[in-house]
């Protein structure tokens, strides 16, 4: 037997009491209703929205690879212009070879960092989905992290360690995202109840 707080009057009562001796609130009936609601709600409410977040990861990586390709093409064009032209006329202006040199170096550096970013994003961005009490909980970990419950963003932040949310049945959900190894822990209720979801 344990002591719990009455939801109506807030006083401590026995967990096996049929009703609150102080205000008459029907404790056991309420507990049975909540248990029944959790037991019947085992299917995902609306799983289609999960694909939107998975596509967000894919589109971000594809976008960076496209930017890398554009910068590499620019780099090659600038190398050709650098080797063939001492000076070039464009829209009425004269561009000397030193201008092509600067453009070549700049596009090369940008292409290198863009390629590096594209490769890093493959490993950095993670999308993890778990079910708690029949509800879908999604964690999107990247440069900005999101905790999404049934297509509702409950918390977000840049390099946040903990994000918090609440299931439709009022239970707390939390996630811990490590900025060092980008591992994810997800739990429900107390922060000690955690599960590693690498």
C-alpha positions in Angstrom: 0.0 0.0 0.0 1.3 3.4 -0.9 0.1 7.0 -0.2 -1.0 9.1 -3.2 -2.4 12.6 -3.5 -6.1 13.0 -4.2 -6.5 14.8 -7.5 -9.5 16.6 -6.1 -8.4 17.9 -2.7 -4.7 17.2 -2.8 -4.6 15.4 0.5 -2.6 12.1 1.0 -4.7 9.0 0.9 -4.2 5.2 0.5 -3.7 4.0 -3.1 -6.2 1.1 -2.4 -9.0 3.4 -1.0 -12.2 3.2 -3.0 -12.7 7.0 -2.6 -11.1 9.9 -0.8 -12.2 10.0 2.9 -11.8 13.8 2.9 -13.8 14.8 -0.2 -15.3 11.6 -1.5 -13.5 11.6 -4.9 -13.8 8.1 -6.5 -10.1 7.1 -6.6 -10.4 3.5 -7.8 -12.8 4.3 -10.6 -10.4 7.0 -11.9 -7.5 4.7 -11.8 -9.4 2.0 -13.7 -10.5 4.5 -16.3 -6.9 5.7 -16.9 -5.6 2.1 -17.0 -8.3 1.2 -19.6 -7.5 4.2 -21.7 -3.8 3.3 -21.8 -4.5 -0.3 -22.6 -6.9 0.5 -25.5 -4.6 3.1 -27.1 -1.8 0.9 -28.4 -1.9 1.8 -32.1 -0.1 4.9 -33.5 -2.5 7.9 -33.7 -1.2 9.3 -36.9 2.1 7.8 -38.2 2.2 9.5 -41.6 3.8 12.7 -40.2 7.0 10.8 -39.3 8.0 10.6 -43.0 8.0 14.4 -43.1 10.9 14.5 -40.5 12.7 11.6 -42.3 12.5 13.6 -45.5 13.8 16.7 -43.8 17.0 14.8 -43.0 17.3 13.5 -46.5 16.5 16.9 -48.1 19.1 18.7 -45.9 21.9 16.3 -46.9 20.9 16.5 -50.6 20.8 20.3 -50.5 24.4 20.4 -49.2 25.6 18.0 -51.8 24.0 20.1 -54.6 25.7 23.2 -53.1 29.0 21.3 -53.2 28.5 20.3 -56.8 27.7 23.9 -57.8 30.8 25.1 -56.0 33.0 22.4 -57.6 31.7 23.4 -61.1 32.5 27.0 -60.3 36.0 26.0 -59.1 36.7 24.2 -62.4 35.4 27.1 -64.5 37.6 29.5 -62.6 40.6 27.3 -63.1 40.0 27.3 -66.8 39.5 31.1 -66.9 42.6 31.5 -64.8 44.8 29.4 -67.2 43.4 30.9 -70.4 42.8 34.6 -69.7 45.2 37.3 -68.6 42.2 39.6 -68.5 38.5 39.2 -69.4 35.8 41.6 -70.3 32.4 40.9 -68.7 29.4 43.3 -68.7 31.7 46.2 -69.6 34.3 45.6 -66.8 37.8 44.3 -67.1 38.7 41.4 -64.8 42.4 40.7 -64.4 44.0 37.4 -63.7 44.4 38.2 -60.0 40.6 38.4 -59.8 40.3 34.8 -61.3 42.9 33.6 -58.8 40.9 35.0 -55.9 37.7 33.5 -57.3 39.4 30.1 -57.8 40.8 30.0 -54.2 37.5 31.1 -52.7 35.4 28.6 -54.7 37.8 25.8 -53.9 37.8 26.6 -50.1 34.0 26.8 -50.1 33.6 23.6 -52.1 35.9 21.8 -49.7 34.0 22.9 -46.6 30.6 22.3 -48.3 31.7 18.7 -49.1 33.0 18.3 -45.5 29.6 19.5 -44.2 27.7 17.2 -46.5 29.6 14.2 -45.2 29.3 15.3 -41.5 25.6 15.7 -41.8 25.2 12.1 -42.8 26.5 11.1 -39.4 25.2 14.1 -37.3 21.6 14.2 -38.3 19.5 11.4 -36.6 15.8 10.7 -36.6 14.6 8.3 -33.9 11.0 7.2 -33.2 9.6 5.4 -30.2 6.1 4.6 -29.0 5.0 5.4 -25.4 1.4 4.4 -24.4 0.5 4.1 -28.1 1.8 7.6 -29.0 4.6 8.3 -31.4 7.6 10.3 -30.0 10.2 11.5 -32.5 13.6 13.0 -31.8 15.3 14.9 -34.6 18.9 15.5 -33.7 21.1 17.8 -35.8 22.5 21.3 -35.4 19.0 22.1 -34.1 17.2 19.4 -32.1 13.5 18.8 -31.9 11.3 16.7 -29.7 8.0 15.9 -31.6 5.0 14.1 -30.1 2.2 13.2 -32.6 3.3 15.9 -35.1 3.5 18.6 -32.4 6.9 20.1 -31.6 7.1 20.2 -27.8 10.7 21.5 -27.4 13.6 22.5 -29.5 17.0 24.0 -29.2 20.5 24.3 -30.6 22.8 21.8 -28.8 20.3 21.4 -26.0 21.1 18.5 -23.6 17.6 17.9 -22.5 14.3 18.5 -24.3 10.9 17.9 -22.6 7.4 17.2 -23.8 4.1 15.7 -22.7 2.1 12.9 -24.1 -1.7 13.4 -24.8 -2.3 11.4 -21.6 -0.3 14.0 -19.6 2.8 11.8 -19.0 6.1 13.6 -19.3 8.6 12.6 -22.0 12.2 13.7 -22.1 15.2 13.2 -24.3 18.9 13.7 -23.7 21.1 14.4 -26.7 24.9 14.3 -26.3 26.8 16.9 -28.2 30.0 14.9 -28.0 29.0 11.6 -29.6 25.5 12.6 -30.8 23.9 9.7 -28.9 20.2 10.0 -27.8 18.5 8.8 -24.7 14.7 8.9 -24.5 12.6 8.3 -21.4 9.1 8.7 -20.0 8.4 10.0 -16.4 11.4 10.5 -14.2 14.8 11.2 -15.9 16.2 8.0 -14.4 14.0 5.9 -16.6 16.1 6.2 -19.7 16.7 4.1 -22.8 19.7 4.4 -25.1 18.5 4.7 -28.7 21.7 5.1 -30.7 
